[in-house]
Amino acid sequence: MIIPSSYPVQGIIYFLGHPQLITNLICPILFTIIWAIGVLIFGFAYLLQLQAHALIRANCPAGVAWFVSVIFVLLEIAVMIVLFYLIILPIYQDGLFDRVLKLRGLRHVLDKSQGNDIAKCMRGVNGGLFLAFCQIVVLILTLPLNLIPILGQILYAFINGWILTFGVRFHYDAEIRNISVAQSRREAWKRRSEYSGFGSVAVALEMIPIANLLFMWTNIVGCALWVADEIEREERRHQQQVAQDIAARNNNISNVNNNTNSNVIGYNTNVIGYGAAGSSAWDPSGMDSTATVSPPISNSQQQKDSGGLVQQKGSSWSFFGRSSSRNQDPQPIA
C-alpha cells in the first residue's frame, strides 16, 4: 500500500543508506558555498558602508546606523544565498531523481523517455516559470498563517505542500511521461489529497533551520521512491493482465481442441458401430440401411424352397427377396 505522507521520511533513510547519492550534492553545495563567500565579502565590504553612511546622512545616530546596517546586510546576504540555492536546485534535483530511479532498477523507464530534447526543454522552462510564480504567490498569501500558533503552521505546510509536490514531480511528468503542463496540473489537482499529504511533511521538514538544506534533497529522494513504487505497481498489474489474457487464450484453444477430438472420436465410433453390426448394414446400391441381410443360398436350396418367388443366379446376396445385383434378371421357378 502506497502512503504518500511516509515518503519524505523514507527519503531520509534511503539517502543515508546510499552514500553514492551524496555525489549529486557535491556540485550544488560547492557552488553555494563559493557564492556565499563572495556575497559575504561583497556585503560587508561594500553594502555595509553604503547603508551606514546613508543612514548617518539621514540624521540617524552613528551607532544605530551601523547596527541597523549590519542586520540589513546579514538579511540581504541570507536572501541572496537562498535565492541562488533555489535557482540551482532544480538543475541538480532532476539528476538526483533519475539516479534514484536507476538504483531502483527502472533505467528502462528513463531510456523510453529519451528523444525530442528541445520540446522537453521548452516544456520544462514553461513549467518551471509557472511553478515559480505559483510558489511565490502561495507563499506570500499563506505567510500570515504562521502567526497562528500550531494550527496556522499546519495549514501553511498543508497548502504549500501541494505546490511543492507538484514542482518536485513535474520533472517526472514533463520529461519522463512526456505530458503537457496542463495535464500535469490537472492530475496534481485530481490527486491533491496525496500531493498535500506528501508535501505537508516535506514542507515541515524544510522549515527546520540548517537541516532544511539537507531535507530539500531528501524530499526529492522520497518523491522518486514514491514514483518508483507507482511504476512498479503498474508494471505488475500489466504483467498480471497479460498473463490472464494468455491463460484465457490457451484455455479457449484447449476447449476447441477437445471439442474437435470429441467429434472425431464420436464419428469413428459410429463408423465402427455400423461395420460391426451383424443385423444391419449399409446398402451400397442405395437400398434401405435397415435392411436385413440374409446369408447366401445355393441353387438347390432355391429350387426346394417352395415359398421363393425369385431365383438368383450364382451365390449372390438377397435383400427381402431382391437381388443385390441389378444386372440379374428374375426367373420364375418351374
N, C-alpha and C positions, 0 to 999 in steps of 0.2 A: 504494500500500500504506500502511495506517494503522499507525504505530508510536506507541503512546500515550506512551512514555517520552521522545519527542522534542518533545512539545508544550509543556512548560514553557519550553524554550529558544526555540521558535517564538513563544511568547507574549511573551518579552522583545523579540525582533526586531520583531514586529508592533506592539507597544505603542510602541516608539521610532520606528517608521516611520509612525505615525498620530497626530500631535500632538492631534487632536481628542478622543482618548480621555482626555487629561490633564484635560479639563474635568470628567470624572466623579470625579476625585480631589480637586478643589479643596475641596468642602464637607467631606468627612470629614477631610481633613488640617487644614483650618482649625479645625474643631470640636475636633480632637485637640490642636492647639496651644493653643487657648484653655483647654481642660480641663487641660492640662499646666501652664500658667502658674498657674491657680487652685490646683491641687493642690500645686504647689511652694511657693506663698505660704502655703497652709494648713499644710503640713508643717513648714516652718521657723519659722513664726510661732507655731504652737500645739503641734504634736506633739513638736517637738524639746525644748522646755522641759518639757513634761509628762513625757516619758520620762526626761529627765536628772534632774529632781527626784525622780522615783520611784526611780531607782537610787541617788541620794545618800541618800535616806531609808532605803534598804535597806543602809546602811553600805558603799556602793561608793565608792571614791575619786572625787573630783570630775572629775579629768582623764579617768579611764577611763569614767566615766559619760557625759560629754559626747561622747567619741569613739565609744562604742558607740551612743549615741543618734543621732548623725549618720548612721552606717551604717544603722541601722534605718529612719530617716526616708527615706533615699535608696531603700532597697529597697521601702518602702511606697509611695513616690511612683511608682516604676517599675511596681509591680504594678497600681496604680490606673490608670495611663496605658494599660498593655497591656489591662487588662480593658475599659476604655472603648473602646479601639480595636477590640477583638474584638466588642463589642456593636454598634457602628455599622457594622462591616464588612459583615455580611450585608445590611444595608439598602441599601447602595450597590453591593455587588458584583452584585446582580441587575440593576441598571440598566446596569452595565458589560458584563455578559454579553449582555444584549439588544442593546446598542449594537454589539457585535462581530458579532452575527448580522445586524443591519441592514446593516452595512458589507459583509458577505459576500453581500448580495442575498437574504436569507432573511426579509424582512419578512412575506411571506405566511404563514410558519410561525407568527409571533407573532400575526398577525391571526386565524388559525384558533383560537387558544387563548383568545381573549377571551370574557368571559362568566362568570357564576357566581363573582364575585369573593369572596363570603363563604365559599363552600366552599374555594376556593383559599387564602384567608387562614387558615382553620382548619387545613387540611392543612399549610400552611407552618409554623404555630405548633407543631403537634404534631410535625412532622418536625424542626423546629429544636430543640425541647426534647430529643427523643430523640437527635439528633446531638450536642448539647452534653453530655448525660450520657455518651454513649459516648466522646466525645473526652476528657473528664476522666478517666474510668475507665481507658481505654487509655493515656493519658499517664502516669498515676500508676503503672500496672503496668509500663510499659516504661521508665520513667525510670532505673532502676538499670542498664539496659543500656549507658548512656553511660559507665559506669565501666570497661567493657571497651574497650580501645583498638581503633580501626578497625572490627573485626568487630561490636562492640556497637553502634556508631553506625549501621552499615549495617543491622543488624536493627531498630534503633529507627526509622530512616527508612522501611524497608520495611513494618513493621507499622502505623505511624501513617499511612503514605501511603494505605492502603486507606480508612481512615475519613475522611481529608482529601478524597480524591477523591469519596467518597460524599457528603460535605457540599457540595462545590462543584457537583456535578452534580444535586443534589437539586432545585434551582430548575427545571432543565430537565424533570426527571421529574414534579414535582408541579404546576407552573404552566403548562407548555407542552404536555407529553404528557398531563397530567391522569390520572396513575396514582396509586395509593394509596402510603402509606409502606411497607406490607408488600411490595407489588410492586416498588417501587424497591429495597428492601433485598434481596429475592431476586435481582433482576437484578445488583445490585452484588456479591453473593456468587458468583453464577454466573460473572461476569466478573472475579473477584478478581485474576487474574494481570494483566489490563490495568489495572485500577484501581491495583493496587500498583505497577505499572511507572510510571504517571504520577505517583502520589503520592509514591513514594520520591525521585524527582528534585525534586518540588516541596518536600517537607519538607527536603531537603538545602539547597535554596536559601534557605528560610526560617530555617535555622539560622545563616546568616551575619549577624553583628551589623550593625546600622544598615541594611544593604542589604535586610534582610528586610522592612522597611517598604514597599519598592518591589516586592519579589518576591511579596508577598501579593496584589498587584493583577495582576502579570504572569501569575501562575499561573491566575487567573480568565480572563484573555485566552486563555491556552493551552488551557484546558478548553473555552472557547467555540469556538475553532478546531477542536478535536477533534470536538465535537458538529456543527459546520457541515460538516465533511468527511463524517461519517456520514450526515447528512441528504442531502447532495448525492449520495452514493453510492447511497442508497436511491431517490432520485428518478430517477437514471439507470437503475437496474435496473428500476424501474417503467415508465419510458418504453420501454425495450427490450422488456419483456414485452408492452406494449400494441402496439408496432409488429409484433412477431411474431404476435400474435393477429389483427391487421388483415390482415397478409400471408397468413396461413393462411386467413382467411375469404374474401379476394379470390381466392385460388387455388382454393378449393372452388367458388366461384361461376363462375370461368372454366372449370373442368372440367365443371360442369353445362351451361354454355352450349355448350361444344364437343361434348359428347355429344348435346345436343339438335340442334345443327346437323348432326351426322353422321347422325342418324336421319332428319332431313328430307331431306338430300341423297340418302341411300340410298333413301328412299321415292320421291322424284322420279325417280331413275334407273330404278327398277323400273317405274314408270308409263310413262316414255318408252320403255323397252325393250319393253313389251307393245304399245304403239302403233306402234312402228316395225317390229316383226316381220312379215314377209310371209308366213310359213308357218303362223302361229298367231295366233289372235285370240280375244277373249273373246266367248262366245256370250250375248247379252243375253236369249235366251229360255230360259236355264238349261241349255243343252247343254254338252257336254264342252269345256273350254277348250283341249284339244289337237286339236280337230277341224280337218281340212284344209279350207281354203276354195277352192272351185273357181270359176272365172270364170263369168259369166252366159252362157247359150247361147240361141240363137234357137229358134223353134218348128220351123223346117225342119230344123235340126240334130237336134232331139229326135226328129223323125219318121224321119230317116235312121239314127239310132242304133238298131241292132237290139238292142244289149245293154241299152238303157234299160228300166227297169221302171216308172218313174213319169214322167208328163208334167207339166211345170209350165206354168202359165198366165202369160203375160207374160214378163218378164225378171227373175225373182227368183233369189236365191242358193240353191244346193242344197248340203246337207251330207250326204255319203255317200248321195246318192240321196234325201234327205229335204228337204222344202221348209222354208225358214226361216219361211214364213208358215203359221200353224196354221189359218187360215180357208180355205185352198185344199184342195180335195178331189182326191185322186189319181184319174186316169182311165186306164184301160187303153189301150194302144196297139193300134190295129187292125192 
